[in-house]
Amino acid sequence: ILVHVASVNIPFTSESKEAVAHIDEIEKEIRLSLQQCARKMRLHLSKKKKKEKMKSKFLLISQILPEIAKKSAEIVGKPVPPIDGVISQIMNIVWVDDQVVSKNGVAESTITIINYKRSPQRFTLYAEIPDRNIISHIVPEPAEIRDRVIKWNVSLKPTEKMVCSFRVYTDGKDFDENNLYASGIDPVNIVGVEKWEGEE
């Protein structure tokens, strides 16, 4: 772990400037910064693990069911039935998938929301934008943009899909994943986002 301490007057332990002096205030700020990074890492890994587990289940179902439907239709001599409703019965979640493609200092972010619940779902989706990044081309029109957060009101019928997208001018900074949150829906029923703890 590399910690960068920036100041016009850094207290070093010696004239060789090989180490920063043991100052309580500096040590406290370093500790708090590391704790904040650790919390973000924990959330990231937790979200990634949960999403990968659900994604593997989803991919398995989406690969097997069409084959079963196709073979069954051949046996009985009827057209292949639609299986979206069946997937909803099995998955019973709202699936949120985000992809970020970066090129020449611009990150194209696409968020796909699919309602695999058996009933219509209404909730609010939040996308947090890193500080000092310029955003544009937001689709669809958000309900609000405030404090570096894009807010969309989502309303989906069973098996219905919604795609949100925006462009981030990264200026060479890392931006390879969205921080997504949701409110107005039980966290158990949605995969790919964290629970929104801020003001609604």
VOFILUM-581068 format. One record per residue (C-alpha): residue in three letters; chain; x, y, z. Coordinates in steps of 0.5 Angstrom, whole numbers, plus 500, padded with zeros to 3 digits. Layout:
BEGIN
(pt "ala" "A" (X Y Z));
...
***
This chain:
BEGIN
(pt "ile" "A" (500 500 500));
(pt "leu" "A" (503 507 498));
(pt "val" "A" (501 513 502));
(pt "his" "A" (502 520 499));
(pt "val" "A" (503 525 504));
(pt "ala" "A" (502 532 501));
(pt "ser" "A" (504 539 504));
(pt "val" "A" (508 545 504));
(pt "asn" "A" (511 543 510));
(pt "ile" "A" (512 536 511));
(pt "pro" "A" (515 534 518));
(pt "phe" "A" (521 529 516));
(pt "thr" "A" (525 525 521));
(pt "ser" "A" (531 527 519));
(pt "glu" "A" (535 532 514));
(pt "ser" "A" (535 526 509));
(pt "lys" "A" (527 526 508));
(pt "glu" "A" (527 519 508));
(pt "ala" "A" (521 518 513));
(pt "val" "A" (515 522 515));
(pt "ala" "A" (516 524 523));
(pt "his" "A" (511 521 528));
(pt "ile" "A" (505 526 528));
(pt "asp" "A" (499 524 531));
(pt "glu" "A" (495 528 527));
(pt "ile" "A" (498 525 520));
(pt "glu" "A" (498 518 523));
(pt "lys" "A" (490 519 524));
(pt "glu" "A" (489 522 517));
(pt "ile" "A" (493 516 514));
(pt "arg" "A" (489 511 518));
(pt "leu" "A" (482 514 517));
(pt "ser" "A" (484 514 509));
(pt "leu" "A" (486 507 509));
(pt "gln" "A" (480 505 513));
(pt "gln" "A" (475 509 508));
(pt "cys" "A" (479 505 502));
(pt "ala" "A" (478 498 506));
(pt "arg" "A" (471 500 506));
(pt "lys" "A" (470 501 499));
(pt "met" "A" (474 495 497));
(pt "arg" "A" (470 491 502));
(pt "leu" "A" (463 493 498));
(pt "his" "A" (466 492 492));
(pt "leu" "A" (468 485 493));
(pt "ser" "A" (462 484 496));
(pt "lys" "A" (458 486 490));
(pt "lys" "A" (462 483 485));
(pt "lys" "A" (462 476 489));
(pt "lys" "A" (454 476 489));
(pt "lys" "A" (454 479 482));
(pt "glu" "A" (458 473 480));
(pt "lys" "A" (454 468 483));
(pt "met" "A" (447 471 481));
(pt "lys" "A" (450 471 474));
(pt "ser" "A" (453 464 473));
(pt "lys" "A" (446 462 475));
(pt "phe" "A" (443 467 470));
(pt "leu" "A" (447 464 465));
(pt "leu" "A" (446 457 466));
(pt "ile" "A" (439 458 466));
(pt "ser" "A" (439 462 460));
(pt "gln" "A" (443 457 456));
(pt "ile" "A" (439 451 459));
(pt "leu" "A" (432 453 458));
(pt "pro" "A" (432 455 451));
(pt "glu" "A" (435 448 449));
(pt "ile" "A" (429 445 453));
(pt "ala" "A" (424 449 450));
(pt "lys" "A" (427 447 443));
(pt "lys" "A" (427 440 444));
(pt "ser" "A" (420 440 448));
(pt "ala" "A" (417 444 442));
(pt "glu" "A" (420 439 437));
(pt "ile" "A" (418 433 441));
(pt "val" "A" (410 435 441));
(pt "gly" "A" (411 439 434));
(pt "lys" "A" (409 446 436));
(pt "pro" "A" (413 452 436));
(pt "val" "A" (418 454 441));
(pt "pro" "A" (414 458 447));
(pt "pro" "A" (417 464 450));
(pt "ile" "A" (421 463 456));
(pt "asp" "A" (422 470 459));
(pt "gly" "A" (416 468 464));
(pt "val" "A" (419 462 466));
(pt "ile" "A" (426 465 467));
(pt "ser" "A" (422 470 472));
(pt "gln" "A" (419 465 476));
(pt "ile" "A" (426 462 477));
(pt "met" "A" (430 468 478));
(pt "asn" "A" (425 472 482));
(pt "ile" "A" (430 478 482));
(pt "val" "A" (431 485 479));
(pt "trp" "A" (438 484 475));
(pt "val" "A" (442 490 474));
(pt "asp" "A" (448 490 470));
(pt "asp" "A" (453 495 468));
(pt "gln" "A" (459 496 463));
(pt "val" "A" (464 501 462));
(pt "val" "A" (468 502 456));
(pt "ser" "A" (474 507 456));
(pt "lys" "A" (477 510 450));
(pt "asn" "A" (481 516 449));
(pt "gly" "A" (480 519 456));
(pt "val" "A" (472 518 455));
(pt "ala" "A" (468 512 459));
(pt "glu" "A" (462 510 456));
(pt "ser" "A" (457 507 461));
(pt "thr" "A" (451 503 460));
(pt "ile" "A" (447 500 466));
(pt "thr" "A" (442 495 464));
(pt "ile" "A" (436 493 469));
(pt "ile" "A" (432 487 468));
(pt "asn" "A" (426 486 472));
(pt "tyr" "A" (426 478 473));
(pt "lys" "A" (421 479 479));
(pt "arg" "A" (413 476 478));
(pt "ser" "A" (411 483 479));
(pt "pro" "A" (412 490 477));
(pt "gln" "A" (417 494 480));
(pt "arg" "A" (418 501 482));
(pt "phe" "A" (425 504 485));
(pt "thr" "A" (430 509 484));
(pt "leu" "A" (437 508 482));
(pt "tyr" "A" (443 512 483));
(pt "ala" "A" (449 512 480));
(pt "glu" "A" (455 516 483));
(pt "ile" "A" (460 520 479));
(pt "pro" "A" (467 521 481));
(pt "asp" "A" (469 528 483));
(pt "arg" "A" (472 532 478));
(pt "asn" "A" (469 528 472));
(pt "ile" "A" (465 531 467));
(pt "ile" "A" (459 528 465));
(pt "ser" "A" (454 528 459));
(pt "his" "A" (450 524 454));
(pt "ile" "A" (445 522 460));
(pt "val" "A" (440 517 457));
(pt "pro" "A" (434 517 459));
(pt "glu" "A" (433 524 462));
(pt "pro" "A" (435 523 470));
(pt "ala" "A" (430 525 475));
(pt "glu" "A" (435 529 478));
(pt "ile" "A" (443 530 478));
(pt "arg" "A" (445 532 485));
(pt "asp" "A" (452 532 489));
(pt "arg" "A" (455 528 483));
(pt "val" "A" (450 523 483));
(pt "ile" "A" (445 521 477));
(pt "lys" "A" (438 519 480));
(pt "trp" "A" (433 515 475));
(pt "asn" "A" (426 513 477));
(pt "val" "A" (425 506 475));
(pt "ser" "A" (419 503 473));
(pt "leu" "A" (419 496 470));
(pt "lys" "A" (413 490 468));
(pt "pro" "A" (415 483 469));
(pt "thr" "A" (421 481 464));
(pt "glu" "A" (421 489 462));
(pt "lys" "A" (428 492 461));
(pt "met" "A" (431 499 462));
(pt "val" "A" (438 501 459));
(pt "cys" "A" (441 508 462));
(pt "ser" "A" (447 511 460));
(pt "phe" "A" (452 516 460));
(pt "arg" "A" (459 519 458));
(pt "val" "A" (464 521 463));
(pt "tyr" "A" (470 525 461));
(pt "thr" "A" (476 521 465));
(pt "asp" "A" (482 526 463));
(pt "gly" "A" (486 520 464));
(pt "lys" "A" (483 518 471));
(pt "asp" "A" (481 511 472));
(pt "phe" "A" (474 509 471));
(pt "asp" "A" (472 502 470));
(pt "glu" "A" (466 501 474));
(pt "asn" "A" (460 504 477));
(pt "asn" "A" (458 505 484));
(pt "leu" "A" (450 504 483));
(pt "tyr" "A" (445 504 489));
(pt "ala" "A" (438 503 489));
(pt "ser" "A" (432 506 494));
(pt "gly" "A" (425 504 494));
(pt "ile" "A" (426 496 493));
(pt "asp" "A" (428 491 498));
(pt "pro" "A" (436 490 497));
(pt "val" "A" (434 482 497));
(pt "asn" "A" (430 483 491));
(pt "ile" "A" (436 487 487));
(pt "val" "A" (443 484 484));
(pt "gly" "A" (448 489 482));
(pt "val" "A" (447 495 487));
(pt "glu" "A" (448 497 494));
(pt "lys" "A" (442 500 498));
(pt "trp" "A" (442 507 498));
(pt "glu" "A" (443 511 505));
(pt "gly" "A" (443 518 503));
(pt "glu" "A" (437 523 502));
(pt "glu" "A" (432 521 497));
***
